[in-house]
Amino acid sequence: MKKTNIYDCSIIEIDKHHHEKGNISVIENGKTIPFNVKRVYYLYDVPGGESRGGHAHKELHQFIVAASGSFDVTLDDGVLKRTFTINRPYHGLLVVPGIWRELDNFSSGSVCLVLASKEYDENDYIRDYNTFKEYKK
């Protein structure tokens, strides 16, 4: 695995096409995002004060979009932390492998859409922070 850090993660602006009947934004494999989408999931109805995530992936790339509302994503590479507020449906956060992530501060009615580079694989997860720190060494 390539040694990654929080600066390998970034906000990507998604093309927004305006129409008087509403906007549309399109995400294309290998164009908008640097991977092919193999899985899509979304988080919603997250109770106030709750957080999600709290893990890292060994190989999975993710693109996180606020389809509705807003939330914060805190990224941690084992040395540095950086928090992004995701609050526009035409912006997404690219998260590379080897980064611990936590999502919190969900607004009422928010929907967190996640595009992932791989199908679900429990072996790709690092769910314990101390294990993550050892993995990053």
VEXDREN-2710 file (C-alpha; in Angstrom, 1 decimal):
% VEXDREN-2710
k/r/px/py/pz
1/MET/0.0/0.0/0.0
2/LYS/1.2/3.5/-0.8
3/LYS/1.7/5.5/2.3
4/THR/-1.1/8.0/2.3
5/ASN/-1.9/11.1/4.3
6/ILE/-4.7/13.5/4.8
7/TYR/-3.4/15.8/2.0
8/ASP/-4.1/12.9/-0.5
9/CYS/-7.8/13.5/0.3
10/SER/-9.5/16.5/-1.3
11/ILE/-12.8/18.2/-2.1
12/ILE/-13.7/17.6/-5.8
13/GLU/-16.3/19.9/-7.4
14/ILE/-18.9/18.0/-9.4
15/ASP/-20.1/19.7/-12.6
16/LYS/-23.4/21.4/-11.9
17/HIS/-25.8/21.9/-14.8
18/HIS/-28.4/24.5/-14.1
19/HIS/-31.9/24.3/-15.6
20/GLU/-34.9/26.4/-14.6
21/LYS/-36.6/23.2/-13.5
22/GLY/-33.7/22.2/-11.2
23/ASN/-30.0/21.3/-11.2
24/ILE/-28.3/18.1/-12.1
25/SER/-24.8/16.9/-11.3
26/VAL/-23.2/13.9/-12.8
27/ILE/-20.4/11.7/-11.4
28/GLU/-18.6/9.4/-14.0
29/ASN/-16.2/6.6/-13.3
30/GLY/-12.6/7.6/-14.0
31/LYS/-13.5/11.2/-15.0
32/THR/-15.1/12.9/-12.1
33/ILE/-13.5/10.5/-9.6
34/PRO/-10.3/8.6/-10.0
35/PHE/-11.8/5.1/-9.6
36/ASN/-14.7/3.0/-10.8
37/VAL/-17.7/2.7/-8.5
38/LYS/-18.4/-0.8/-7.3
39/ARG/-20.8/0.0/-4.4
40/VAL/-23.1/2.9/-3.5
41/TYR/-24.6/3.4/0.0
42/TYR/-26.1/6.3/1.9
43/LEU/-26.6/7.3/5.6
44/TYR/-29.7/9.1/6.7
45/ASP/-31.8/9.6/9.8
46/VAL/-28.7/9.8/11.9
47/PRO/-29.9/11.0/15.4
48/GLY/-28.6/14.3/16.7
49/GLY/-25.2/14.0/18.4
50/GLU/-24.4/10.6/16.9
51/SER/-21.3/9.9/14.7
52/ARG/-20.7/7.3/12.0
53/GLY/-17.5/5.9/10.5
54/GLY/-14.8/5.4/13.1
55/HIS/-12.7/3.2/10.9
56/ALA/-10.2/3.1/8.0
57/HIS/-9.9/1.0/4.9
58/LYS/-6.8/-0.8/3.6
59/GLU/-7.7/-0.6/-0.1
60/LEU/-11.0/1.1/-0.6
61/HIS/-11.4/4.6/-2.1
62/GLN/-14.5/6.6/-1.3
63/PHE/-16.2/9.7/-2.6
64/ILE/-18.5/11.2/0.0
65/VAL/-21.3/13.7/-1.0
66/ALA/-23.9/15.5/1.0
67/ALA/-26.9/14.6/-1.2
68/SER/-29.0/16.7/1.3
69/GLY/-28.1/18.8/4.4
70/SER/-24.6/18.8/5.9
71/PHE/-22.2/16.9/8.1
72/ASP/-18.5/17.0/9.1
73/VAL/-15.9/14.4/8.0
74/THR/-12.7/14.3/10.1
75/LEU/-9.8/12.5/8.5
76/ASP/-6.8/11.2/10.4
77/ASP/-3.6/9.7/8.9
78/GLY/-2.2/8.7/12.2
79/VAL/-0.2/12.0/12.6
80/LEU/-2.5/14.8/11.3
81/LYS/-6.2/15.4/11.4
82/ARG/-8.3/17.5/9.1
83/THR/-12.1/18.2/9.2
84/PHE/-14.2/19.0/6.2
85/THR/-17.7/20.3/6.3
86/ILE/-19.7/18.7/3.5
87/ASN/-22.7/20.8/2.7
88/ARG/-23.2/21.1/-1.1
89/PRO/-24.5/18.4/-3.4
90/TYR/-22.0/19.4/-6.1
91/HIS/-19.0/18.9/-3.9
92/GLY/-17.6/15.6/-2.8
93/LEU/-14.8/14.5/-0.6
94/LEU/-12.3/12.0/-2.0
95/VAL/-11.0/9.7/0.7
96/VAL/-8.0/7.4/-0.1
97/PRO/-7.1/4.1/1.6
98/GLY/-5.2/4.2/4.9
99/ILE/-7.1/7.2/6.3
100/TRP/-9.2/7.0/9.5
101/ARG/-12.6/8.8/9.1
102/GLU/-15.3/9.9/11.4
103/LEU/-18.6/11.6/10.4
104/ASP/-20.6/13.7/12.8
105/ASN/-22.5/16.9/13.2
106/PHE/-25.3/15.7/10.9
107/SER/-27.9/18.3/10.2
108/SER/-31.6/17.4/10.4
109/GLY/-32.6/15.5/7.2
110/SER/-29.1/15.1/5.9
111/VAL/-28.2/12.3/3.5
112/CYS/-24.6/11.2/3.2
113/LEU/-24.1/9.5/-0.2
114/VAL/-20.9/7.3/-0.5
115/LEU/-19.5/5.9/-3.7
116/ALA/-17.0/3.2/-3.1
117/SER/-14.3/1.6/-5.3
118/LYS/-14.9/-2.0/-4.0
119/GLU/-17.7/-4.2/-2.9
120/TYR/-18.1/-4.7/0.9
121/ASP/-15.2/-6.7/2.3
122/GLU/-14.9/-6.9/6.1
123/ASN/-11.2/-7.8/5.8
124/ASP/-10.6/-4.3/4.3
125/TYR/-11.7/-2.6/7.5
126/ILE/-9.6/-1.4/10.4
127/ARG/-12.1/-0.8/13.2
128/ASP/-9.7/-0.3/16.1
129/TYR/-7.8/3.0/16.3
130/ASN/-4.7/1.5/18.0
131/THR/-4.6/-1.2/15.3
132/PHE/-4.8/1.6/12.7
133/LYS/-1.9/3.4/14.3
134/GLU/0.2/0.2/14.1
135/TYR/-0.9/-0.3/10.5
136/LYS/0.3/3.2/9.5
137/LYS/3.9/2.6/10.9
END
